Amino acid sequence: TFPSDSFIAEESSEALKLDNVLSNTILQAIMELKEEGVPSNVQELMDSIDLGQTYNKDGSTKEGGAGIKRRVWCLDPIDGTKGFLRGKLDGGQYAVALALLEVSFFLEF
């Protein structure tokens, strides 16, 4: 494991904080997976989404960050949101984008 790795994600839980119906619908869908470790309440759901919010908009690290990290994971779980919403049958295209930055070098998988 790499406990000192940093994690950046585009999404935050802001939309869920404003819409209880949406947050509960997402939580219900996740809980139907019956997998270990999935959020069991809305707060856990929001906290897990916000794990990727490591940096402030100005590039500084949020409280508890230790400055520049050697390894940073970058995730965009649905790159092409509009295509995802259109769906496969209607010509929608999307991808799960994951990258690892290591000491300022981009590593491809």
Disulfide bonds with the S-S distance in Angstrom:
none
